[in-house]
Amino acid sequence: MARHDNCIFCKIIAGEIPSTKIFENDDIYAFADLNPQAKVHALVVPKDHFDDVSQVAHERPELLAQIVEVAKTIATEKYNGQFRLVFNTGEDAGQTVFHCHAHVLTGEKLEGE
């Protein structure tokens, strides 16, 4: 598994930093966001290190599909299957951790921006 030693998400996946696990399989780890922006706010993260979603889409498109499926599973288990899925790609777009991750927001009716 590709890993960056200074990446906080790589450390969470390795169990070096505690998290509230929601889902895990061979390729994906999902956990509760520490600063939730909705009633249910999970982060869905590939276990292999990719800087952003564009890199995943280019190098392993089947993994991107798996991320979306995990998001749907979380939304179905935690609410009614409806959800907002957000990827921030790049610093100007608000990405603060440069390990691909999807924000899954659900658990209530979400307001538009």
N, CA, C and O atoms as CSV, one atom per row, in Angstrom:
chain,resi,resn,atom,element,x,y,z
A,1,MET,N,N,0.843,-1.179,0.000
A,1,MET,CA,C,0.000,0.000,0.000
A,1,MET,C,C,0.889,1.244,0.000
A,1,MET,O,O,1.807,1.359,0.812
A,2,ALA,N,N,0.612,2.165,-0.908
A,2,ALA,CA,C,1.365,3.416,-0.978
A,2,ALA,C,C,0.984,4.299,0.205
A,2,ALA,O,O,-0.196,4.470,0.512
A,3,ARG,N,N,1.990,4.852,0.859
A,3,ARG,CA,C,1.761,5.648,2.052
A,3,ARG,C,C,2.788,6.771,2.109
A,3,ARG,O,O,3.930,6.604,1.684
A,4,HIS,N,N,2.372,7.910,2.635
A,4,HIS,CA,C,3.289,9.013,2.912
A,4,HIS,C,C,3.407,9.138,4.423
A,4,HIS,O,O,2.395,9.258,5.114
A,5,ASP,N,N,4.608,9.112,4.937
A,5,ASP,CA,C,4.822,9.113,6.386
A,5,ASP,C,C,4.328,10.372,7.085
A,5,ASP,O,O,3.984,10.320,8.265
A,6,ASN,N,N,4.285,11.503,6.383
A,6,ASN,CA,C,3.858,12.742,7.019
A,6,ASN,C,C,2.387,13.068,6.768
A,6,ASN,O,O,1.945,14.174,7.077
A,7,CYS,N,N,1.622,12.129,6.216
A,7,CYS,CA,C,0.208,12.360,5.895
A,7,CYS,C,C,-0.675,11.927,7.067
A,7,CYS,O,O,-0.600,10.785,7.518
A,8,ILE,N,N,-1.502,12.837,7.552
A,8,ILE,CA,C,-2.370,12.532,8.690
A,8,ILE,C,C,-3.362,11.416,8.356
A,8,ILE,O,O,-3.654,10.582,9.214
A,9,PHE,N,N,-3.884,11.384,7.129
A,9,PHE,CA,C,-4.833,10.323,6.777
A,9,PHE,C,C,-4.131,8.971,6.672
A,9,PHE,O,O,-4.709,7.950,7.045
A,10,CYS,N,N,-2.909,8.948,6.174
A,10,CYS,CA,C,-2.147,7.690,6.159
A,10,CYS,C,C,-1.935,7.184,7.583
A,10,CYS,O,O,-1.986,5.979,7.830
A,11,LYS,N,N,-1.698,8.100,8.517
A,11,LYS,CA,C,-1.515,7.717,9.919
A,11,LYS,C,C,-2.821,7.220,10.530
A,11,LYS,O,O,-2.808,6.276,11.321
A,12,ILE,N,N,-3.944,7.836,10.179
A,12,ILE,CA,C,-5.252,7.365,10.662
A,12,ILE,C,C,-5.517,5.961,10.139
A,12,ILE,O,O,-5.910,5.079,10.903
A,13,ILE,N,N,-5.307,5.746,8.856
A,13,ILE,CA,C,-5.533,4.434,8.240
A,13,ILE,C,C,-4.654,3.372,8.899
A,13,ILE,O,O,-5.093,2.236,9.083
A,14,ALA,N,N,-3.425,3.727,9.255
A,14,ALA,CA,C,-2.491,2.786,9.887
A,14,ALA,C,C,-2.793,2.564,11.368
A,14,ALA,O,O,-2.161,1.725,12.009
A,15,GLY,N,N,-3.753,3.310,11.914
A,15,GLY,CA,C,-4.098,3.168,13.324
A,15,GLY,C,C,-3.181,3.927,14.261
A,15,GLY,O,O,-3.228,3.722,15.474
A,16,GLU,N,N,-2.347,4.802,13.718
A,16,GLU,CA,C,-1.418,5.582,14.537
A,16,GLU,C,C,-2.092,6.790,15.175
A,16,GLU,O,O,-1.622,7.305,16.189
A,17,ILE,N,N,-3.184,7.236,14.584
A,17,ILE,CA,C,-3.993,8.332,15.113
A,17,ILE,C,C,-5.410,7.789,15.248
A,17,ILE,O,O,-5.924,7.184,14.307
A,18,PRO,N,N,-6.057,7.995,16.406
A,18,PRO,CA,C,-7.402,7.436,16.588
A,18,PRO,C,C,-8.439,8.126,15.703
A,18,PRO,O,O,-8.321,9.305,15.369
A,19,SER,N,N,-9.456,7.351,15.338
A,19,SER,CA,C,-10.580,7.881,14.567
A,19,SER,C,C,-11.813,7.061,14.910
A,19,SER,O,O,-11.717,5.976,15.484
A,20,THR,N,N,-12.968,7.596,14.549
A,20,THR,CA,C,-14.217,6.859,14.709
A,20,THR,C,C,-14.528,6.209,13.375
A,20,THR,O,O,-15.088,6.834,12.474
A,21,LYS,N,N,-14.153,4.934,13.266
A,21,LYS,CA,C,-14.321,4.205,12.004
A,21,LYS,C,C,-15.797,3.970,11.725
A,21,LYS,O,O,-16.564,3.583,12.607
A,22,ILE,N,N,-16.178,4.216,10.463
A,22,ILE,CA,C,-17.539,3.968,9.998
A,22,ILE,C,C,-17.565,2.791,9.033
A,22,ILE,O,O,-18.530,2.028,9.003
A,23,PHE,N,N,-16.507,2.646,8.249
A,23,PHE,CA,C,-16.456,1.604,7.219
A,23,PHE,C,C,-14.995,1.296,6.915
A,23,PHE,O,O,-14.128,2.167,6.985
A,24,GLU,N,N,-14.744,0.018,6.571
A,24,GLU,CA,C,-13.403,-0.346,6.111
A,24,GLU,C,C,-13.484,-1.600,5.259
A,24,GLU,O,O,-14.198,-2.549,5.584
A,25,ASN,N,N,-12.732,-1.585,4.150
A,25,ASN,CA,C,-12.505,-2.793,3.358
A,25,ASN,C,C,-11.039,-2.776,2.919
A,25,ASN,O,O,-10.243,-2.016,3.470
A,26,ASP,N,N,-10.680,-3.584,1.957
A,26,ASP,CA,C,-9.274,-3.666,1.542
A,26,ASP,C,C,-8.740,-2.367,0.944
A,26,ASP,O,O,-7.542,-2.095,1.029
A,27,ASP,N,N,-9.616,-1.565,0.340
A,27,ASP,CA,C,-9.183,-0.373,-0.397
A,27,ASP,C,C,-9.572,0.953,0.236
A,27,ASP,O,O,-8.949,1.977,-0.043
A,28,ILE,N,N,-10.594,0.949,1.083
A,28,ILE,CA,C,-11.214,2.183,1.571
A,28,ILE,C,C,-11.280,2.183,3.092
A,28,ILE,O,O,-11.492,1.145,3.720
A,29,TYR,N,N,-11.095,3.364,3.672
A,29,TYR,CA,C,-11.317,3.570,5.104
A,29,TYR,C,C,-12.196,4.805,5.229
A,29,TYR,O,O,-11.903,5.834,4.622
A,30,ALA,N,N,-13.268,4.717,6.005
A,30,ALA,CA,C,-14.161,5.858,6.217
A,30,ALA,C,C,-14.289,6.108,7.710
A,30,ALA,O,O,-14.377,5.175,8.508
A,31,PHE,N,N,-14.298,7.384,8.072
A,31,PHE,CA,C,-14.375,7.747,9.485
A,31,PHE,C,C,-15.131,9.058,9.653
A,31,PHE,O,O,-15.293,9.826,8.704
A,32,ALA,N,N,-15.596,9.300,10.887
A,32,ALA,CA,C,-16.353,10.508,11.186
A,32,ALA,C,C,-15.433,11.725,11.159
A,32,ALA,O,O,-14.317,11.686,11.676
A,33,ASP,N,N,-15.921,12.809,10.547
A,33,ASP,CA,C,-15.180,14.069,10.525
A,33,ASP,C,C,-15.151,14.647,11.942
A,33,ASP,O,O,-16.157,14.606,12.651
A,34,LEU,N,N,-14.010,15.181,12.352
A,34,LEU,CA,C,-13.888,15.757,13.695
A,34,LEU,C,C,-14.651,17.061,13.857
A,34,LEU,O,O,-15.007,17.431,14.976
A,35,ASN,N,N,-14.908,17.762,12.762
A,35,ASN,CA,C,-15.651,19.024,12.784
A,35,ASN,C,C,-16.816,18.928,11.811
A,35,ASN,O,O,-16.781,19.525,10.735
A,36,PRO,N,N,-17.852,18.174,12.187
A,36,PRO,CA,C,-18.929,17.890,11.230
A,36,PRO,C,C,-19.674,19.140,10.772
A,36,PRO,O,O,-19.943,20.054,11.551
A,37,GLN,N,N,-19.998,19.146,9.477
A,37,GLN,CA,C,-20.758,20.227,8.862
A,37,GLN,C,C,-22.204,19.817,8.603
A,37,GLN,O,O,-22.974,20.576,8.015
A,38,ALA,N,N,-22.570,18.613,9.042
A,38,ALA,CA,C,-23.935,18.093,8.917
A,38,ALA,C,C,-24.123,17.067,10.027
A,38,ALA,O,O,-23.166,16.685,10.701
A,39,LYS,N,N,-25.362,16.626,10.209
A,39,LYS,CA,C,-25.650,15.634,11.249
A,39,LYS,C,C,-24.768,14.398,11.078
A,39,LYS,O,O,-24.243,13.868,12.057
A,40,VAL,N,N,-24.607,13.946,9.850
A,40,VAL,CA,C,-23.672,12.876,9.520
A,40,VAL,C,C,-22.644,13.465,8.556
A,40,VAL,O,O,-22.998,13.949,7.482
A,41,HIS,N,N,-21.385,13.420,8.942
A,41,HIS,CA,C,-20.299,13.937,8.093
A,41,HIS,C,C,-19.153,12.941,8.190
A,41,HIS,O,O,-18.436,12.891,9.190
A,42,ALA,N,N,-18.995,12.160,7.145
A,42,ALA,CA,C,-17.943,11.143,7.094
A,42,ALA,C,C,-16.917,11.517,6.040
A,42,ALA,O,O,-17.223,12.225,5.080
A,43,LEU,N,N,-15.705,11.036,6.227
A,43,LEU,CA,C,-14.655,11.157,5.227
A,43,LEU,C,C,-14.379,9.762,4.688
A,43,LEU,O,O,-14.117,8.833,5.452
A,44,VAL,N,N,-14.439,9.622,3.372
A,44,VAL,CA,C,-14.169,8.346,2.707
A,44,VAL,C,C,-12.822,8.497,2.010
A,44,VAL,O,O,-12.644,9.354,1.144
A,45,VAL,N,N,-11.873,7.642,2.408
A,45,VAL,CA,C,-10.475,7.821,2.029
A,45,VAL,C,C,-9.923,6.528,1.427
A,45,VAL,O,O,-10.067,5.465,2.029
A,46,PRO,N,N,-9.297,6.599,0.255
A,46,PRO,CA,C,-8.607,5.397,-0.231
A,46,PRO,C,C,-7.414,5.091,0.673
A,46,PRO,O,O,-6.732,6.002,1.142
A,47,LYS,N,N,-7.169,3.812,0.910
A,47,LYS,CA,C,-6.039,3.434,1.768
A,47,LYS,C,C,-4.704,3.760,1.113
A,47,LYS,O,O,-3.757,4.138,1.804
A,48,ASP,N,N,-4.611,3.623,-0.193
A,48,ASP,CA,C,-3.407,4.054,-0.900
A,48,ASP,C,C,-3.408,5.574,-0.973
A,48,ASP,O,O,-4.462,6.194,-1.112
A,49,HIS,N,N,-2.235,6.166,-0.881
A,49,HIS,CA,C,-2.125,7.622,-0.908
A,49,HIS,C,C,-2.204,8.149,-2.342
A,49,HIS,O,O,-1.406,7.787,-3.206
A,50,PHE,N,N,-3.185,9.006,-2.560
A,50,PHE,CA,C,-3.322,9.786,-3.791
A,50,PHE,C,C,-3.491,11.229,-3.341
A,50,PHE,O,O,-4.202,11.486,-2.369
A,51,ASP,N,N,-2.861,12.169,-4.017
A,51,ASP,CA,C,-2.936,13.564,-3.588
A,51,ASP,C,C,-4.340,14.141,-3.671
A,51,ASP,O,O,-4.734,14.936,-2.817
A,52,ASP,N,N,-5.099,13.750,-4.688
A,52,ASP,CA,C,-6.451,14.282,-4.841
A,52,ASP,C,C,-7.282,13.360,-5.731
A,52,ASP,O,O,-6.785,12.364,-6.257
A,53,VAL,N,N,-8.551,13.713,-5.885
A,53,VAL,CA,C,-9.481,12.866,-6.635
A,53,VAL,C,C,-9.104,12.768,-8.111
A,53,VAL,O,O,-9.375,11.748,-8.745
A,54,SER,N,N,-8.490,13.799,-8.664
A,54,SER,CA,C,-8.078,13.741,-10.070
A,54,SER,C,C,-7.052,12.642,-10.298
A,54,SER,O,O,-7.090,11.951,-11.316
A,55,GLN,N,N,-6.146,12.485,-9.360
A,55,GLN,CA,C,-5.136,11.435,-9.470
A,55,GLN,C,C,-5.792,10.055,-9.386
A,55,GLN,O,O,-5.418,9.148,-10.129
A,56,VAL,N,N,-6.763,9.892,-8.490
A,56,VAL,CA,C,-7.486,8.613,-8.394
A,56,VAL,C,C,-8.206,8.324,-9.705
A,56,VAL,O,O,-8.125,7.213,-10.228
A,57,ALA,N,N,-8.911,9.321,-10.236
A,57,ALA,CA,C,-9.668,9.134,-11.477
A,57,ALA,C,C,-8.758,8.729,-12.627
A,57,ALA,O,O,-9.137,7.910,-13.464
A,58,HIS,N,N,-7.577,9.293,-12.670
A,58,HIS,CA,C,-6.631,8.994,-13.745
A,58,HIS,C,C,-5.977,7.626,-13.575
A,58,HIS,O,O,-5.862,6.863,-14.534
A,59,GLU,N,N,-5.550,7.318,-12.349
A,59,GLU,CA,C,-4.759,6.109,-12.118
A,59,GLU,C,C,-5.589,4.881,-11.755
A,59,GLU,O,O,-5.220,3.762,-12.110
A,60,ARG,N,N,-6.709,5.076,-11.050
A,60,ARG,CA,C,-7.517,3.932,-10.607
A,60,ARG,C,C,-8.996,4.305,-10.612
A,60,ARG,O,O,-9.601,4.426,-9.547
A,61,PRO,N,N,-9.588,4.487,-11.789
A,61,PRO,CA,C,-10.988,4.916,-11.850
A,61,PRO,C,C,-11.948,3.983,-11.121
A,61,PRO,O,O,-12.977,4.429,-10.612
A,62,GLU,N,N,-11.621,2.690,-11.064
A,62,GLU,CA,C,-12.493,1.756,-10.345
A,62,GLU,C,C,-12.511,2.068,-8.848
A,62,GLU,O,O,-13.505,1.790,-8.177
A,63,LEU,N,N,-11.441,2.634,-8.319
A,63,LEU,CA,C,-11.390,3.026,-6.916
A,63,LEU,C,C,-12.290,4.231,-6.662
A,63,LEU,O,O,-12.919,4.324,-5.609
A,64,LEU,N,N,-12.353,5.145,-7.614
A,64,LEU,CA,C,-13.251,6.289,-7.495
A,64,LEU,C,C,-14.699,5.815,-7.437
A,64,LEU,O,O,-15.488,6.322,-6.639
A,65,ALA,N,N,-15.047,4.854,-8.270
A,65,ALA,CA,C,-16.400,4.290,-8.225
A,65,ALA,C,C,-16.669,3.647,-6.868
A,65,ALA,O,O,-17.777,3.743,-6.341
A,66,GLN,N,N,-15.670,3.002,-6.313
A,66,GLN,CA,C,-15.815,2.365,-5.003
A,66,GLN,C,C,-16.032,3.412,-3.903
A,66,GLN,O,O,-16.810,3.181,-2.977
A,67,ILE,N,N,-15.360,4.547,-3.997
A,67,ILE,CA,C,-15.555,5.635,-3.031
A,67,ILE,C,C,-17.010,6.089,-3.048
A,67,ILE,O,O,-17.611,6.291,-1.993
A,68,VAL,N,N,-17.574,6.250,-4.238
A,68,VAL,CA,C,-18.973,6.674,-4.358
A,68,VAL,C,C,-19.906,5.610,-3.778
A,68,VAL,O,O,-20.878,5.947,-3.103
A,69,GLU,N,N,-19.627,4.346,-4.030
A,69,GLU,CA,C,-20.449,3.258,-3.479
A,69,GLU,C,C,-20.393,3.237,-1.952
A,69,GLU,O,O,-21.414,3.013,-1.301
A,70,VAL,N,N,-19.231,3.463,-1.383
A,70,VAL,CA,C,-19.106,3.510,0.076
A,70,VAL,C,C,-19.890,4.699,0.624
A,70,VAL,O,O,-20.547,4.580,1.658
A,71,ALA,N,N,-19.828,5.838,-0.053
A,71,ALA,CA,C,-20.612,7.004,0.362
A,71,ALA,C,C,-22.099,6.663,0.388
A,71,ALA,O,O,-22.803,7.017,1.335
A,72,LYS,N,N,-22.570,5.989,-0.632
A,72,LYS,CA,C,-23.978,5.580,-0.697
A,72,LYS,C,C,-24.316,4.626,0.446
A,72,LYS,O,O,-25.377,4.746,1.059
A,73,THR,N,N,-23.432,3.687,0.734
A,73,THR,CA,C,-23.648,2.748,1.838
A,73,THR,C,C,-23.766,3.489,3.166
A,73,THR,O,O,-24.667,3.208,3.957
A,74,ILE,N,N,-22.870,4.424,3.412
A,74,ILE,CA,C,-22.912,5.205,4.651
A,74,ILE,C,C,-24.215,5.982,4.744
A,74,ILE,O,O,-24.867,5.979,5.788
A,75,ALA,N,N,-24.596,6.648,3.662
A,75,ALA,CA,C,-25.829,7.438,3.663
A,75,ALA,C,C,-27.057,6.562,3.886
A,75,ALA,O,O,-28.008,6.983,4.545
A,76,THR,N,N,-27.044,5.365,3.350
A,76,THR,CA,C,-28.168,4.447,3.526
A,76,THR,C,C,-28.227,3.941,4.964
A,76,THR,O,O,-29.307,3.860,5.549
A,77,GLU,N,N,-27.088,3.606,5.527
A,77,GLU,CA,C,-27.058,3.096,6.904
A,77,GLU,C,C,-27.343,4.183,7.935
A,77,GLU,O,O,-27.949,3.905,8.970
A,78,LYS,N,N,-26.917,5.412,7.669
A,78,LYS,CA,C,-27.038,6.485,8.657
A,78,LYS,C,C,-28.271,7.368,8.467
A,78,LYS,O,O,-28.665,8.090,9.383
A,79,TYR,N,N,-28.888,7.312,7.262
A,79,TYR,CA,C,-30.030,8.191,6.999
A,79,TYR,C,C,-30.947,7.515,6.004
A,79,TYR,O,O,-31.394,6.394,6.246
A,80,ASN,N,N,-31.235,8.158,4.908
A,80,ASN,CA,C,-32.214,7.623,3.953
A,80,ASN,C,C,-31.621,7.355,2.572
A,80,ASN,O,O,-32.361,7.196,1.600
A,81,GLY,N,N,-30.310,7.306,2.480
A,81,GLY,CA,C,-29.659,7.037,1.204
A,81,GLY,C,C,-29.356,8.271,0.384
A,81,GLY,O,O,-28.672,8.185,-0.635
A,82,GLN,N,N,-29.856,9.418,0.814
A,82,GLN,CA,C,-29.575,10.661,0.098
A,82,GLN,C,C,-28.377,11.338,0.757
A,82,GLN,O,O,-28.231,11.310,1.979
A,83,PHE,N,N,-27.522,11.947,-0.064
A,83,PHE,CA,C,-26.300,12.524,0.486
A,83,PHE,C,C,-25.703,13.545,-0.463
A,83,PHE,O,O,-26.022,13.583,-1.651
A,84,ARG,N,N,-24.834,14.365,0.088
A,84,ARG,CA,C,-23.995,15.277,-0.691
A,84,ARG,C,C,-22.575,14.729,-0.624
A,84,ARG,O,O,-22.099,14.338,0.442
A,85,LEU,N,N,-21.905,14.704,-1.771
A,85,LEU,CA,C,-20.540,14.197,-1.850
A,85,LEU,C,C,-19.648,15.324,-2.358
A,85,LEU,O,O,-19.896,15.879,-3.429
A,86,VAL,N,N,-18.609,15.664,-1.593
A,86,VAL,CA,C,-17.748,16.794,-1.928
A,86,VAL,C,C,-16.286,16.346,-1.937
A,86,VAL,O,O,-15.810,15.709,-0.997
A,87,PHE,N,N,-15.593,16.691,-3.008
A,87,PHE,CA,C,-14.141,16.533,-3.095
A,87,PHE,C,C,-13.554,17.934,-3.257
A,87,PHE,O,O,-13.912,18.638,-4.201
A,88,ASN,N,N,-12.678,18.345,-2.377
A,88,ASN,CA,C,-11.927,19.581,-2.566
A,88,ASN,C,C,-10.612,19.196,-3.235
A,88,ASN,O,O,-9.892,18.325,-2.746
A,89,THR,N,N,-10.302,19.843,-4.346
A,89,THR,CA,C,-9.114,19.489,-5.114
A,89,THR,C,C,-8.235,20.720,-5.281
A,89,THR,O,O,-8.514,21.587,-6.109
A,90,GLY,N,N,-7.176,20.788,-4.492
A,90,GLY,CA,C,-6.259,21.918,-4.541
A,90,GLY,C,C,-6.509,22.905,-3.416
A,90,GLY,O,O,-7.621,23.026,-2.901
A,91,GLU,N,N,-5.458,23.600,-3.052
A,91,GLU,CA,C,-5.513,24.554,-1.946
A,91,GLU,C,C,-6.564,25.639,-2.169
A,91,GLU,O,O,-7.297,25.983,-1.242
A,92,ASP,N,N,-6.648,26.183,-3.385
A,92,ASP,CA,C,-7.618,27.240,-3.662
A,92,ASP,C,C,-9.058,26.749,-3.576
A,92,ASP,O,O,-9.979,27.550,-3.417
A,93,ALA,N,N,-9.257,25.446,-3.678
A,93,ALA,CA,C,-10.596,24.862,-3.574
A,93,ALA,C,C,-10.916,24.430,-2.141
A,93,ALA,O,O,-11.990,23.889,-1.880
A,94,GLY,N,N,-9.993,24.666,-1.223
A,94,GLY,CA,C,-10.245,24.341,0.172
A,94,GLY,C,C,-9.661,23.024,0.645
A,94,GLY,O,O,-9.934,22.602,1.768
A,95,GLN,N,N,-8.860,22.363,-0.187
A,95,GLN,CA,C,-8.240,21.111,0.249
A,95,GLN,C,C,-7.138,21.436,1.255
A,95,GLN,O,O,-6.223,22.205,0.961
A,96,THR,N,N,-7.236,20.842,2.441
A,96,THR,CA,C,-6.241,21.092,3.484
A,96,THR,C,C,-5.402,19.856,3.791
A,96,THR,O,O,-4.286,19.974,4.297
A,97,VAL,N,N,-5.929,18.678,3.492
A,97,VAL,CA,C,-5.173,17.433,3.630
A,97,VAL,C,C,-4.995,16.880,2.224
A,97,VAL,O,O,-5.977,16.588,1.542
A,98,PHE,N,N,-3.763,16.737,1.791
A,98,PHE,CA,C,-3.490,16.349,0.412
A,98,PHE,C,C,-3.354,14.836,0.273
A,98,PHE,O,O,-2.342,14.297,-0.173
A,99,HIS,N,N,-4.438,14.190,0.685
A,99,HIS,CA,C,-4.695,12.757,0.493
A,99,HIS,C,C,-6.150,12.729,0.060
A,99,HIS,O,O,-7.017,13.214,0.786
A,100,CYS,N,N,-6.430,12.176,-1.098
A,100,CYS,CA,C,-7.792,12.179,-1.629
A,100,CYS,C,C,-8.787,11.759,-0.553
A,100,CYS,O,O,-8.584,10.761,0.139
A,101,HIS,N,N,-9.857,12.526,-0.422
A,101,HIS,CA,C,-10.931,12.160,0.494
A,101,HIS,C,C,-12.228,12.809,0.036
A,101,HIS,O,O,-12.252,13.934,-0.463
A,102,ALA,N,N,-13.295,12.062,0.224
A,102,ALA,CA,C,-14.631,12.553,-0.092
A,102,ALA,C,C,-15.344,12.874,1.208
A,102,ALA,O,O,-15.321,12.085,2.153
A,103,HIS,N,N,-15.974,14.031,1.249
A,103,HIS,CA,C,-16.839,14.390,2.368
A,103,HIS,C,C,-18.235,13.882,2.039
A,103,HIS,O,O,-18.800,14.235,1.004
A,104,VAL,N,N,-18.791,13.056,2.913
A,104,VAL,CA,C,-20.161,12.567,2.769
A,104,VAL,C,C,-20.991,13.293,3.815
A,104,VAL,O,O,-20.753,13.158,5.016
A,105,LEU,N,N,-21.967,14.063,3.349
A,105,LEU,CA,C,-22.823,14.844,4.239
A,105,LEU,C,C,-24.258,14.360,4.086
A,105,LEU,O,O,-24.782,14.285,2.974
A,106,THR,N,N,-24.891,14.032,5.217
A,106,THR,CA,C,-26.268,13.541,5.198
A,106,THR,C,C,-26.822,13.602,6.618
A,106,THR,O,O,-26.197,14.177,7.509
A,107,GLY,N,N,-27.980,13.014,6.823
A,107,GLY,CA,C,-28.563,12.942,8.151
A,107,GLY,C,C,-29.651,13.959,8.397
A,107,GLY,O,O,-30.288,13.953,9.450
A,108,GLU,N,N,-29.868,14.834,7.431
A,108,GLU,CA,C,-30.902,15.858,7.518
A,108,GLU,C,C,-31.003,16.514,6.145
A,108,GLU,O,O,-30.150,16.310,5.282
A,109,LYS,N,N,-32.056,17.301,5.959
A,109,LYS,CA,C,-32.151,18.037,4.700
A,109,LYS,C,C,-31.050,19.089,4.683
A,109,LYS,O,O,-30.946,19.913,5.592
A,110,LEU,N,N,-30.235,19.050,3.644
A,110,LEU,CA,C,-29.112,19.973,3.521
A,110,LEU,C,C,-29.541,21.200,2.734
A,110,LEU,O,O,-30.246,21.097,1.730
A,111,GLU,N,N,-29.112,22.346,3.195
A,111,GLU,CA,C,-29.429,23.596,2.516
A,111,GLU,C,C,-28.477,23.811,1.349
A,111,GLU,O,O,-27.319,23.396,1.404
A,112,GLY,N,N,-28.961,24.456,0.295
A,112,GLY,CA,C,-28.115,24.821,-0.841
A,112,GLY,C,C,-27.291,26.037,-0.497
A,112,GLY,O,O,-27.557,26.726,0.488
A,113,GLU,N,N,-26.302,26.295,-1.306
A,113,GLU,CA,C,-25.426,27.445,-1.068
A,113,GLU,C,C,-25.888,28.608,-1.891
A,113,GLU,O,O,-25.284,29.679,-1.838
